[in-house]
Amino acid sequence: MKLLQIERDALLKPLQAVTGIVEKRHTLPILSNVLLERKQDELHLVATDLEIQVSTRCEAGKGTAEQSLTVSARKLLDILRSLPEGTDVTLDAQNNRLQVKAGRSRFNLQTLPAADFPLLSDAGAPLAKVTIPQKEFRELLLLVQFSMAQQDIRYYLNGMLLVLEGEQMRVVATDGHRLSYASGTVTKQEEKREVILPRKAVLELARLLTDGEGVLEVELYASQVKFRFGAIELTTKIIDGKFPDYNRVIPQNYQKQIDVNRILLLQALQRAAILSNEKFRGVRWMLTGNGLRISCTNNEQEEAQEELEIDYAGEPLDVGFNITYLLDVLNNVGSERIHCAFGDASSSMLVTLPDRGDYRYVVMPMRI
């Protein structure tokens, strides 16, 4: 029975949107599949890993009765990618097989019943619902996502804190060594709500969201968060845990301060990093009235030094940092200049942006 006939790109784009969360290896074979559901003149596509679920839809044209099945997401995606642009593709379902036809090409894929596909449960009525421009939310994600922990035993750090309060949305991420904070404006939310989004969901949202003028709807539930934008809906379970008090981590009233060109600092650190210790990744910053001297050494007794001219009126300071943490922030903020504030050699550094007053990046020092 014909499922649909469609132009290759019209099916490839929605399939790419949902397959980002599909893992290559699963204990449940059906989790490697995408759910295809024909509903009237639309084809609905759904993928899940039991924690995150992404769904979208595309026009299916006039045709056959409603039907549904699941098929390998990666195989179908690879087939569509391998076909020439503009090719017409026909999907036929019969006898636990999905036949993909395009010109003289034929592919027969195994299917599994749609009834066995583990959709996330209905979360009921939302506790909060706000909207924010897609572009603005994506910018918030890019400003903080690199600070999320990876496979930390403190599971609540393996994600991003999302706070709704009044007309403000705050996003915070930390791995215990550095912290990123940014905020944006949303439609008014009366009661303060906090949720921790899993790392994978944050990265997937950053991939799917665009810089266009579209609106993003955010709905908070007791155990889930839903994001709707365009034809895409992403649902994710939330991490159950208590996020650290980020306000206590962000320094106040630092007296030693410098303002520096972001690109010049980034390039200097990239050059110095070539000779950094591969294990510890340490870099020394030496601040004097003459400028900023940056140095890295490694186990082979090799050394790199860089000097930047800056205006600095404070006492001399010699402090060490993980150079990767500095490169991360400089690569992910788009400002022309950055502002750095310091305490002493054992205190964290605070990075702010002159053109974005809501941003904070805190990085802990390290002994070198």
C-alpha positions in Angstrom: 0.0 0.0 0.0 1.5 3.4 -1.0 2.4 5.5 2.0 3.3 8.6 0.0 4.9 10.0 -3.0 7.1 13.0 -2.4 10.0 15.0 -3.6 13.3 13.9 -2.0 14.1 17.1 -0.2 10.6 17.5 1.2 11.0 14.3 3.1 14.8 14.6 3.9 14.4 17.9 5.8 11.8 16.7 8.4 13.6 13.3 8.7 16.9 15.1 9.6 15.0 17.1 12.2 13.9 14.1 14.2 16.9 11.7 13.7 19.4 13.8 15.7 18.4 12.1 18.9 18.4 8.5 17.5 21.3 6.5 19.0 23.3 4.1 16.9 23.0 1.3 19.4 20.0 0.5 21.6 18.9 -2.3 23.8 15.5 -1.8 22.2 15.8 -2.2 18.4 12.7 -0.1 17.9 14.4 3.0 19.4 16.7 3.0 16.3 13.5 3.5 14.2 11.5 6.5 13.2 7.7 6.4 13.5 5.9 7.3 10.2 2.2 8.1 10.5 0.1 9.0 7.5 -2.8 11.3 8.7 -5.0 12.6 6.0 -2.7 14.8 3.8 0.2 14.9 6.2 3.0 12.5 7.1 4.0 12.7 10.8 7.5 11.7 11.9 8.5 10.9 15.5 11.8 9.7 17.1 12.6 9.1 20.7 15.3 7.8 23.0 12.9 7.4 26.0 14.1 10.7 27.5 13.6 13.0 24.6 11.0 12.9 21.8 11.1 15.0 18.6 8.2 15.1 16.2 7.5 17.0 13.0 5.3 16.7 9.8 5.3 17.3 6.1 2.8 17.4 3.3 2.0 13.9 2.0 -0.4 14.9 -0.8 -3.7 13.2 -1.7 -3.8 9.5 -1.5 -4.0 6.4 0.7 -5.9 5.8 3.9 -4.3 6.4 7.3 -1.5 4.0 8.2 1.6 3.9 10.4 4.8 2.0 10.7 8.4 2.3 12.1 11.6 1.9 10.0 15.3 2.4 10.6 15.9 6.1 10.9 19.6 6.1 9.8 19.1 3.8 6.9 16.2 5.8 5.5 18.1 9.0 6.0 21.2 7.6 4.3 19.1 6.4 1.3 17.5 9.8 0.9 20.9 11.6 1.2 22.4 9.4 -1.5 19.7 10.2 -4.0 20.1 13.2 -6.4 18.4 16.4 -5.5 14.9 16.8 -7.0 14.3 13.1 -7.2 10.7 11.9 -6.7 10.5 9.2 -4.0 7.7 6.7 -3.4 7.3 4.8 -0.1 5.2 1.6 -0.3 4.4 -0.4 2.8 3.6 -4.1 2.6 4.4 -7.4 4.4 6.5 -5.8 7.2 8.6 -4.1 4.6 8.9 -0.5 3.4 10.0 -0.2 -0.2 11.7 3.1 -1.2 11.5 3.7 -4.9 13.3 6.5 -6.8 13.9 6.3 -10.5 15.4 2.9 -11.1 16.5 2.5 -7.5 14.7 0.1 -5.1 15.3 -0.4 -1.4 13.4 -2.8 0.8 13.6 -2.0 4.5 12.4 -4.0 7.5 9.7 -2.4 9.6 8.4 -2.9 13.1 4.8 -2.3 14.3 3.9 1.3 15.1 1.9 0.0 18.2 5.2 -1.0 19.8 6.8 2.4 19.5 7.4 3.9 23.0 5.9 7.4 22.9 6.4 9.6 25.9 3.4 9.7 28.2 1.0 12.6 28.2 2.1 15.1 30.8 -1.4 16.6 31.5 -1.9 20.3 31.8 1.1 22.7 31.7 2.2 24.5 34.9 3.6 27.4 32.9 3.6 28.5 29.2 5.7 31.3 27.7 6.9 32.4 24.2 10.2 33.8 23.1 11.7 34.5 19.7 13.5 31.4 18.4 16.6 33.5 17.6 16.8 34.9 21.1 16.5 31.5 22.8 19.1 30.0 20.5 21.5 32.8 21.4 20.9 32.0 25.1 21.7 28.3 24.5 24.9 29.1 22.6 26.1 31.4 25.4 25.9 28.8 28.1 25.8 25.2 26.7 29.5 24.7 26.6 29.7 25.0 30.4 27.4 21.9 31.0 29.1 18.9 32.6 29.6 15.6 30.8 28.8 12.4 32.6 29.4 14.0 36.0 28.5 11.9 39.0 26.5 15.0 40.1 23.9 14.3 37.6 22.1 17.7 38.0 25.2 19.3 36.4 24.8 17.3 33.2 22.3 19.8 31.9 21.1 23.4 31.9 19.0 25.3 34.5 16.0 27.1 33.0 14.3 29.7 35.2 11.1 31.5 34.4 10.3 34.5 36.7 8.1 37.5 35.8 9.1 38.5 32.2 12.6 37.0 32.5 14.0 33.7 31.4 17.4 32.8 32.9 19.7 30.0 31.7 22.6 28.7 33.7 25.1 25.9 33.2 28.1 24.8 35.2 30.5 21.8 35.5 31.9 22.8 38.9 35.0 24.5 37.3 33.2 27.3 35.3 29.7 28.8 35.1 27.8 30.6 32.4 24.7 32.7 33.0 22.5 34.6 30.5 18.9 35.9 30.4 16.2 37.0 28.0 12.7 38.4 27.9 9.6 36.2 27.6 5.8 36.7 27.8 4.9 37.2 31.5 5.2 34.2 33.8 3.5 34.8 37.2 5.0 32.1 39.4 8.8 31.4 39.5 9.6 28.0 37.9 12.9 26.1 37.7 13.7 23.0 35.7 17.0 21.3 34.7 17.1 20.3 31.0 19.3 17.3 30.0 22.5 18.0 28.1 21.3 16.1 25.1 18.0 18.1 24.8 19.9 21.4 25.1 22.3 20.4 22.3 19.5 19.2 20.1 17.5 22.4 20.6 20.6 24.5 19.6 20.9 22.4 16.5 17.2 22.6 15.4 16.5 26.3 16.3 17.1 28.9 13.6 18.1 32.5 13.6 14.8 33.4 11.8 11.9 35.5 13.1 9.8 32.5 14.3 8.4 32.2 17.8 9.3 29.4 20.3 6.6 28.2 22.7 7.9 26.7 26.0 5.6 24.7 28.2 6.6 23.4 31.6 5.0 20.3 33.1 5.7 18.5 36.4 8.2 16.1 34.8 8.6 17.3 31.2 9.2 20.4 29.1 7.8 20.9 25.6 9.3 23.2 22.9 7.3 24.0 19.8 8.7 26.0 16.8 7.6 25.8 13.2 6.4 22.2 12.5 8.7 20.7 15.2 7.8 19.7 18.7 10.6 18.6 21.1 9.6 17.0 24.4 12.1 16.2 27.1 12.0 14.8 30.6 13.7 17.0 33.2 16.5 16.1 35.6 15.3 15.7 39.1 17.8 17.4 41.4 18.8 20.7 43.1 20.9 23.0 41.0 23.7 24.9 42.8 23.0 28.5 43.9 24.6 30.3 41.0 24.2 33.7 42.6 26.8 32.7 45.3 29.3 31.8 42.6 29.1 35.0 40.6 31.7 37.4 42.1 30.7 41.0 43.1 32.8 44.2 43.3 36.1 42.9 41.8 38.6 45.9 41.6 41.2 44.5 39.2 39.7 44.9 35.7 40.7 44.9 32.1 38.9 45.4 28.7 40.3 43.5 25.8 39.6 42.8 22.1 38.1 39.3 21.9 39.6 38.2 18.6 43.1 39.4 19.6 42.9 37.5 22.9 41.4 34.4 21.3 44.2 34.3 18.7 46.9 34.7 21.4 45.4 31.9 23.5 45.1 29.6 20.4 48.8 30.1 19.6 49.9 29.6 23.3 47.7 26.5 23.6 49.9 24.7 21.0 52.6 24.3 23.7 50.2 23.8 26.7 50.3 20.6 28.8 47.9 18.2 27.1 46.7 16.8 30.4 46.4 19.9 32.6 45.8 22.6 29.8 47.1 25.3 32.1 47.8 28.9 31.0 49.4 31.7 33.1 48.1 35.3 33.0 50.5 37.9 34.3 48.9 41.4 34.6 51.1 44.4 35.0 50.9 48.1 34.2 52.6 47.2 30.9 50.0 44.8 29.7 48.9 41.1 29.8 51.5 38.4 29.3 50.2 34.9 28.5 52.4 31.8 28.8 52.1 28.0 28.5 54.6 25.3 29.1 54.5 21.5 28.6 56.4 18.4 29.9 59.1 18.8 27.2 60.1 22.1 28.9 58.8 24.0 25.8 57.2 27.4 26.3 54.9 29.8 24.5 54.6 33.5 25.4 52.2 36.1 24.1 51.8 39.8 25.1 48.8 42.1 24.7 48.7 45.8 25.3 45.9 46.7 27.7 45.0 49.4 30.1 45.5 48.1 33.6 45.9 50.2 36.8 45.7 47.5 39.5 48.3 45.7 41.4 50.4 43.1 39.5 48.6 39.7 39.3 49.8 36.2 38.4 47.0 33.7 38.0 46.5 30.4 36.2 43.5 29.0 34.3 42.5 26.1 32.2 43.0 27.4 28.7 40.2 25.3 27.2 37.7 27.1 29.5 38.9 30.4 28.2 38.8 29.3 24.5 35.3 28.0 25.0 33.9 31.4 26.1 35.8 33.4 23.5 34.6 31.1 20.7 31.0 31.3 21.7 30.3 34.9 22.5 30.0 37.3 19.5 31.0 40.5 21.1 33.9 42.6 19.8 35.3 43.2 23.3 35.2 41.4 26.6 35.6 42.6 30.1 37.6 40.6 32.7 37.5 41.2 36.4 39.8 39.6 39.0 40.2 39.2 42.8 43.5 37.6 43.7 45.6 34.6 42.4 43.3 32.2 44.2 40.0 33.8 43.1 37.8 33.1 40.1 37.7 35.4 37.0 34.5 37.1 35.9 34.0 37.7 32.2 31.2 40.1 31.1 30.3 41.6 27.8 30.1 45.4 27.3 27.2 45.0 24.8 25.3 42.4 26.7 24.7 43.3 30.3 22.9 40.1 31.2 25.8 37.7 30.6 28.2 36.3 33.2 31.0 33.7 32.8 32.9 32.6 35.9 36.0 30.5 35.6 37.9 29.1 38.6 41.7 29.5 38.8 44.2 26.6 38.8 47.7 26.2 40.2 50.5 26.1 37.6 
